[in-house]
Amino acid sequence: MEKVKQIGTTVVKMWLTDIEDKAYQQVENLVSLPFVYHHIALMPDCHAGMGMPIGGVLPTKDVVIPNAVGVDIGCGMRAVKTNVRAEMLAADFLRKMIMRGIRERIPLGMNHHDEPQDEKYLPEGFNIDELQVVKRQYVSIPRQVGTLGGGNHFIELQKDEDGWLWIMIHSGSRNLGKQVGDYYNNRAKWFNELYYSKVESNIQLSFLPLKTPEFTNYWKEMEYCIAFAKCNRSLMMKRIEEVIFDALPDVEFDPDIDIAHNYAAWENHFGHNCIVHRKGAVRARQGEIGIIPGSMGTSSYIVEGLGNPDSFMSSSHGAGRAMSRTQAINTLNLEDEIKRMDAKGIVHGLRNPSDLDEAASAYKDIDKVIALESDLVKVKTRLVPLAVIKG
């Protein structure tokens, strides 16, 4: 449930019980911006990010902030339900027949395809000549599509509360999104310095004003990255479905659910049009289906939005980090994390201390996160992991 706090002249509405010092400092930076519209919303998975907290929803008047979108533009989730009974899948079958096949067809981590993928798998309806960064990256884009990436990106096989097998993917726009995000954040810094902006550069919230070429160009390239991230997840899901079909020829797949949680969009709230930045937040309009994943080895949720206006019709995008990647690697015990996964019967690839950056203990409790946003979404089903591939 929300808590309301007045910071300066700006209202901050929070669906959380506590907030780390660094994230709170970033909130104080946000409220100092002269173009914040109405109020700021913080989701229960909120934690510090670059410039703006992840799990934050920032509405603005006529400016876009590249760092309030982030560098993995369009990052999000894709999930599909099958007609396969999860209890029919032994761990050895999952490991050898399915997970091995997925690893063979989908490049993981920093890897790309050796050969360009067909252009039919790329976004349509864009004039590449108008997209400066995308055009520069276009040679490598066909090799990036259909690849998972690293960090907190993952592929999971899960079972729902009725015992049906699900497939879930968390991935984004790969290196393309980072190139676009970094380029336009630097352009925003230059623009703000040129016009003596009151927004200090050290808070990493440089902005691009509406009706400037920089705004227009960023918006077009951002939208391409959002579309590319969706194409990326779509191609991976296609390849995963092919692997499962090869192993289980009678399998059927429901229509995919696909949502993004790093982007900016024009929306109407409280009677006015504004630009809503969702950085690690899911749009949750009335009746809209969303995906809120847990951490590695914990539950995920398919949810339905309740259209709460106070969150700008948004919800959390996951569990949210409880410790940084470096802190997790330096403090968590690999054997303990492996034992936790093994005790749950989850097929996994935890082998190295570097894998601890995404261990469940590095994240908040997803069940508590879901409980804190009961006025933002209602749970459709809870998904329990059977097998996981870490990016």
C-alpha positions as CSV (number, residue, x, y, z in Angstrom):
1,M,0.0,0.0,0.0
2,E,1.2,3.5,-0.8
3,K,2.9,5.9,1.6
4,V,3.0,9.6,0.7
5,K,6.0,11.7,1.5
6,Q,6.5,15.4,0.7
7,I,10.1,16.2,-0.4
8,G,10.5,19.8,-1.0
9,T,7.5,20.9,-3.2
10,T,7.1,17.4,-4.8
11,V,5.0,14.5,-3.6
12,V,6.5,11.0,-3.7
13,K,4.2,8.0,-3.4
14,M,5.9,4.8,-2.3
15,W,4.8,1.2,-2.3
16,L,7.7,0.0,-0.1
17,T,8.7,-0.4,3.5
18,D,12.2,0.9,3.3
19,I,14.6,2.5,0.8
20,E,18.4,2.4,0.7
21,D,20.4,5.6,1.2
22,K,21.7,5.8,-2.4
23,A,18.2,5.3,-3.9
24,Y,16.8,7.9,-1.5
25,Q,19.5,10.4,-2.6
26,Q,18.5,9.8,-6.2
27,V,14.8,10.5,-5.2
28,E,15.9,13.8,-3.7
29,N,17.6,14.6,-7.0
30,L,14.5,13.7,-8.9
31,V,12.3,16.0,-6.9
32,S,14.7,18.9,-7.5
33,L,13.9,18.8,-11.3
34,P,11.7,21.7,-12.4
35,F,9.7,19.7,-14.9
36,V,8.4,16.9,-12.7
37,Y,4.6,16.5,-13.4
38,H,2.2,15.9,-10.4
39,H,4.2,13.4,-8.3
40,I,6.8,10.6,-8.4
41,A,6.0,6.9,-7.8
42,L,8.3,4.3,-6.3
43,M,7.5,0.6,-6.7
44,P,8.2,-2.0,-4.0
45,D,11.3,-3.3,-5.9
46,C,12.9,0.1,-5.8
47,H,16.7,0.2,-5.6
48,A,19.5,2.5,-6.8
49,G,20.2,2.8,-10.5
50,M,22.1,5.2,-12.7
51,G,20.7,8.7,-12.0
52,M,17.2,7.4,-11.2
53,P,16.2,4.5,-9.0
54,I,15.2,1.3,-10.7
55,G,11.6,0.6,-9.8
56,G,10.8,4.3,-10.3
57,V,8.0,6.0,-12.3
58,L,8.8,9.6,-13.3
59,P,6.3,11.8,-15.2
60,T,7.7,15.0,-16.8
61,K,6.4,18.0,-18.7
62,D,7.9,18.2,-22.2
63,V,11.3,16.7,-21.5
64,V,12.8,13.2,-21.8
65,I,15.7,12.0,-19.6
66,P,17.8,9.2,-21.2
67,N,19.0,8.0,-17.8
68,A,15.4,7.7,-16.6
69,V,14.9,5.1,-19.3
70,G,18.2,3.4,-18.9
71,V,20.6,1.8,-21.3
72,D,18.8,-1.5,-21.7
73,I,15.9,0.3,-23.6
74,G,12.9,-1.9,-24.0
75,C,14.1,-4.6,-21.6
76,G,11.2,-6.7,-20.5
77,M,9.6,-10.1,-20.2
78,R,8.0,-12.7,-22.5
79,A,6.0,-15.7,-21.2
80,V,4.0,-18.4,-22.8
81,K,1.9,-21.2,-21.3
82,T,2.0,-24.8,-22.8
83,N,-0.3,-27.8,-22.6
84,V,2.5,-29.9,-21.1
85,R,2.1,-31.2,-17.6
86,A,5.1,-30.2,-15.6
87,E,5.2,-33.4,-13.6
88,M,5.9,-35.4,-16.8
89,L,9.3,-33.7,-17.1
90,A,12.1,-35.4,-15.2
91,A,15.1,-33.3,-14.3
92,D,17.4,-35.4,-16.6
93,F,15.0,-34.9,-19.5
94,L,14.9,-31.1,-18.9
95,R,18.7,-30.9,-18.7
96,K,19.5,-33.1,-21.7
97,M,16.6,-32.7,-24.1
98,I,15.5,-29.1,-23.5
99,M,18.0,-26.9,-21.7
100,R,20.9,-28.3,-23.8
101,G,18.9,-27.6,-27.0
102,I,18.2,-24.0,-25.8
103,R,21.9,-23.4,-25.1
104,E,22.7,-24.6,-28.6
105,R,20.3,-22.3,-30.4
106,I,20.4,-19.2,-28.3
107,P,23.7,-17.3,-27.6
108,L,24.1,-16.4,-24.0
109,G,26.0,-13.6,-22.2
110,M,28.0,-11.4,-24.5
111,N,27.8,-13.9,-27.4
112,H,26.0,-13.1,-30.7
113,H,25.0,-15.3,-33.6
114,D,27.9,-16.3,-35.9
115,E,25.6,-15.6,-38.9
116,P,23.2,-12.7,-39.4
117,Q,19.5,-13.7,-38.7
118,D,16.9,-13.1,-41.4
119,E,15.8,-9.5,-41.5
120,K,12.2,-10.6,-41.1
121,Y,13.0,-11.0,-37.4
122,L,13.9,-7.3,-37.1
123,P,11.5,-4.3,-36.5
124,E,9.5,-3.0,-39.4
125,G,8.2,0.4,-40.2
126,F,11.3,2.4,-39.4
127,N,13.5,4.6,-41.7
128,I,17.0,3.5,-40.7
129,D,18.5,6.5,-42.4
130,E,16.8,8.7,-39.7
131,L,18.3,6.7,-36.9
132,Q,21.9,7.8,-36.4
133,V,23.0,5.3,-33.8
134,V,20.9,2.4,-35.1
135,K,22.3,2.9,-38.6
136,R,25.8,2.8,-37.2
137,Q,25.0,-0.5,-35.4
138,Y,23.0,-2.0,-38.2
139,V,25.7,-4.4,-39.4
140,S,25.7,-6.1,-36.0
141,I,22.0,-5.9,-35.2
142,P,21.0,-9.1,-37.2
143,R,23.6,-11.0,-35.1
144,Q,22.2,-9.6,-31.8
145,V,18.6,-10.5,-32.4
146,G,17.6,-13.7,-30.7
147,T,20.3,-13.5,-28.1
148,L,19.9,-13.5,-24.3
149,G,22.6,-11.1,-23.0
150,G,24.1,-11.2,-19.5
151,G,23.5,-9.7,-16.1
152,N,20.0,-10.4,-14.8
153,H,18.7,-11.8,-18.1
154,F,17.4,-15.3,-18.0
155,I,15.4,-18.1,-19.6
156,E,13.2,-20.2,-17.3
157,L,10.9,-23.2,-17.5
158,Q,8.2,-23.0,-14.9
159,K,5.0,-24.6,-13.7
160,D,1.9,-22.8,-12.7
161,E,-0.5,-23.5,-9.8
162,D,-2.4,-25.9,-11.9
163,G,0.7,-27.8,-13.0
164,W,1.1,-26.5,-16.6
165,L,4.5,-25.8,-18.1
166,W,5.4,-22.2,-18.9
167,I,8.4,-20.6,-20.7
168,M,9.7,-17.2,-19.5
169,I,12.3,-14.9,-21.0
170,H,13.9,-11.8,-19.5
171,S,15.9,-9.8,-22.0
172,G,16.2,-6.4,-23.8
173,S,17.8,-4.5,-26.6
174,R,21.3,-5.9,-26.1
175,N,24.3,-3.7,-27.0
176,L,22.1,-1.6,-29.3
177,G,20.1,-0.1,-26.4
178,K,23.3,0.7,-24.5
179,Q,24.8,2.5,-27.5
180,V,21.6,4.6,-28.0
181,G,21.3,5.3,-24.3
182,D,24.9,6.3,-23.8
183,Y,25.0,8.5,-26.9
184,Y,21.9,10.5,-26.1
185,N,22.8,10.8,-22.4
186,N,26.0,12.5,-23.6
187,R,24.0,14.6,-26.0
188,A,21.8,15.7,-23.2
189,K,24.8,16.6,-21.0
190,W,26.1,18.7,-23.9
191,F,22.7,20.4,-24.5
192,N,22.2,21.2,-20.8
193,E,25.7,22.7,-20.5
194,L,25.2,24.7,-23.6
195,Y,22.0,26.3,-22.3
196,Y,23.2,26.6,-18.7
197,S,20.6,24.2,-17.3
198,K,19.9,24.4,-13.6
199,V,20.0,20.6,-13.5
200,E,23.4,19.7,-12.2
201,S,25.4,17.3,-14.4
202,N,26.6,15.3,-11.4
203,I,23.2,13.9,-10.6
204,Q,23.1,12.1,-14.0
205,L,19.7,13.4,-15.0
206,S,20.5,15.5,-18.1
207,F,17.4,16.0,-20.3
208,L,16.3,16.7,-23.8
209,P,13.5,19.3,-24.3
210,L,10.5,18.7,-26.5
211,K,10.7,20.3,-30.0
212,T,14.5,20.0,-30.2
213,P,16.2,17.8,-32.8
214,E,17.9,15.9,-30.0
215,F,14.5,15.0,-28.4
216,T,13.1,13.9,-31.7
217,N,16.1,11.8,-32.6
218,Y,16.3,10.1,-29.2
219,W,12.6,9.3,-29.3
220,K,12.8,7.6,-32.7
221,E,15.8,5.6,-31.7
222,M,14.3,4.7,-28.3
223,E,11.2,3.4,-30.1
224,Y,13.4,1.3,-32.4
225,C,15.1,-0.2,-29.4
226,I,11.8,-1.0,-27.8
227,A,10.7,-2.7,-30.9
228,F,14.1,-4.5,-31.3
229,A,13.9,-5.8,-27.7
230,K,10.5,-7.2,-28.4
231,C,11.7,-8.9,-31.6
232,N,14.7,-10.2,-29.7
233,R,12.4,-11.9,-27.1
234,S,10.1,-13.1,-29.9
235,L,12.9,-14.9,-31.8
236,M,14.2,-16.5,-28.7
237,M,10.8,-17.8,-27.8
238,K,10.4,-19.2,-31.3
239,R,13.7,-21.1,-30.9
240,I,12.8,-22.4,-27.5
241,E,9.4,-23.6,-28.8
242,E,11.2,-25.4,-31.6
243,V,13.4,-27.2,-29.0
244,I,10.4,-28.2,-26.9
245,F,8.5,-29.3,-30.0
246,D,11.4,-31.5,-31.0
247,A,11.4,-33.2,-27.6
248,L,7.6,-33.2,-27.2
249,P,5.8,-33.3,-30.6
250,D,2.3,-33.0,-29.1
251,V,3.1,-29.7,-27.4
252,E,0.8,-26.7,-28.0
253,F,1.6,-23.1,-27.1
254,D,-0.8,-20.3,-25.9
255,P,-0.4,-16.8,-27.3
256,D,2.7,-15.0,-25.9
257,I,2.5,-12.3,-23.2
258,D,5.1,-9.6,-23.8
259,I,5.8,-6.5,-21.7
260,A,8.6,-3.9,-21.5
261,H,9.8,-2.3,-18.3
262,N,12.4,0.3,-19.4
263,Y,11.0,3.0,-21.6
264,A,9.3,6.4,-21.9
265,A,5.8,7.1,-23.3
266,W,3.3,9.9,-23.8
267,E,0.3,9.2,-21.6
268,N,-2.6,11.1,-20.1
269,H,-2.7,11.3,-16.3
270,F,-4.7,13.5,-14.0
271,G,-6.2,15.3,-17.1
272,H,-2.9,16.2,-18.8
273,N,-0.5,14.7,-21.3
274,C,2.9,14.0,-19.9
275,I,5.9,11.8,-20.6
276,V,6.0,8.8,-18.2
277,H,9.5,7.3,-17.7
278,R,9.3,3.7,-16.4
279,K,12.7,2.5,-15.3
280,G,12.1,-1.0,-14.0
281,A,8.4,-0.6,-13.8
282,V,5.5,-2.3,-15.7
283,R,2.5,-0.6,-17.1
284,A,-0.6,-1.9,-15.2
285,R,-3.7,-0.4,-16.7
286,Q,-7.1,-1.9,-15.7
287,G,-7.2,-5.4,-17.0
288,E,-3.7,-5.3,-18.6
289,I,-1.8,-8.6,-18.2
290,G,1.8,-8.2,-16.9
291,I,4.7,-10.3,-15.8
292,I,6.6,-9.8,-12.5
293,P,9.5,-12.3,-12.2
294,G,11.3,-13.3,-9.1
295,S,15.0,-13.9,-8.7
296,M,16.8,-17.0,-9.7
297,G,15.2,-20.0,-8.0
298,T,12.1,-18.1,-6.7
299,S,8.6,-17.7,-7.9
300,S,7.4,-15.4,-10.6
301,Y,3.9,-14.0,-11.2
302,I,1.5,-13.3,-14.0
303,V,-0.6,-10.4,-12.9
304,E,-3.5,-8.2,-14.0
305,G,-3.3,-4.5,-13.7
306,L,-5.8,-2.6,-11.5
307,G,-5.2,0.8,-13.2
308,N,-4.3,2.6,-10.0
309,P,-3.9,6.3,-10.9
310,D,-1.5,7.1,-8.0
311,S,1.2,4.8,-9.5
312,F,0.5,6.2,-13.0
313,M,-1.0,2.8,-13.6
314,S,2.3,1.0,-13.0
315,S,3.7,-1.9,-10.9
316,S,7.0,-3.4,-10.0
317,H,9.0,-5.2,-12.6
318,G,10.6,-7.8,-10.4
319,A,11.9,-8.5,-6.9
320,G,14.5,-5.7,-6.9
321,R,18.1,-6.0,-5.7
322,A,18.8,-6.2,-2.0
323,M,22.6,-5.9,-2.6
324,S,24.8,-4.9,-5.5
325,R,26.4,-7.4,-7.8
326,T,29.8,-6.8,-6.3
327,Q,28.5,-7.2,-2.8
328,A,26.7,-10.4,-3.7
329,I,29.8,-12.0,-5.3
330,N,31.9,-10.9,-2.3
331,T,29.6,-12.0,0.5
332,L,27.3,-14.9,-0.6
333,N,28.4,-18.5,-0.5
334,L,28.3,-20.4,-3.7
335,E,27.8,-23.8,-2.1
336,D,24.9,-22.5,0.0
337,E,23.2,-21.0,-3.1
338,I,23.7,-24.3,-5.1
339,K,22.2,-26.2,-2.2
340,R,19.1,-24.0,-2.2
341,M,18.5,-24.5,-5.9
342,D,19.2,-28.3,-5.6
343,A,16.8,-28.6,-2.6
344,K,14.0,-27.2,-4.8
345,G,14.8,-29.6,-7.6
346,I,15.7,-26.8,-10.0
347,V,17.9,-27.6,-13.0
348,H,20.5,-24.8,-13.1
349,G,24.0,-23.9,-14.2
350,L,25.4,-22.4,-11.0
351,R,29.1,-23.2,-11.1
352,N,31.2,-20.2,-10.5
353,P,31.4,-17.4,-7.8
354,S,30.7,-14.9,-10.5
355,D,27.2,-16.4,-10.8
356,L,26.4,-15.2,-7.4
357,D,25.6,-11.7,-8.7
358,E,22.1,-13.0,-9.6
359,A,21.6,-15.5,-6.7
360,A,18.2,-15.3,-5.0
361,S,19.9,-14.0,-1.8
362,A,21.0,-10.9,-3.7
363,Y,17.3,-9.9,-4.2
364,K,14.3,-8.9,-2.2
365,D,11.6,-11.4,-1.3
366,I,9.3,-11.4,-4.4
367,D,6.3,-12.5,-2.3
368,K,6.7,-9.5,-0.1
369,V,7.0,-7.3,-3.1
370,I,3.8,-8.6,-4.6
371,A,2.0,-8.2,-1.2
372,L,3.0,-4.5,-1.1
373,E,1.4,-3.8,-4.4
374,S,-2.0,-5.4,-3.9
375,D,-3.7,-2.2,-4.9
376,L,-1.7,-2.0,-8.2
377,V,-2.1,-5.6,-9.5
378,K,-3.9,-8.8,-8.7
379,V,-2.2,-12.2,-9.2
380,K,-3.5,-14.4,-12.0
381,T,-1.1,-17.3,-11.3
382,R,2.1,-18.0,-9.5
383,L,4.9,-19.7,-11.4
384,V,7.5,-21.9,-9.8
385,P,10.9,-22.5,-11.5
386,L,11.8,-25.9,-12.8
387,A,14.9,-25.0,-14.8
388,V,16.9,-21.8,-15.3
389,I,19.5,-20.5,-17.8
390,K,21.4,-17.5,-16.5
391,G,22.6,-14.9,-19.0
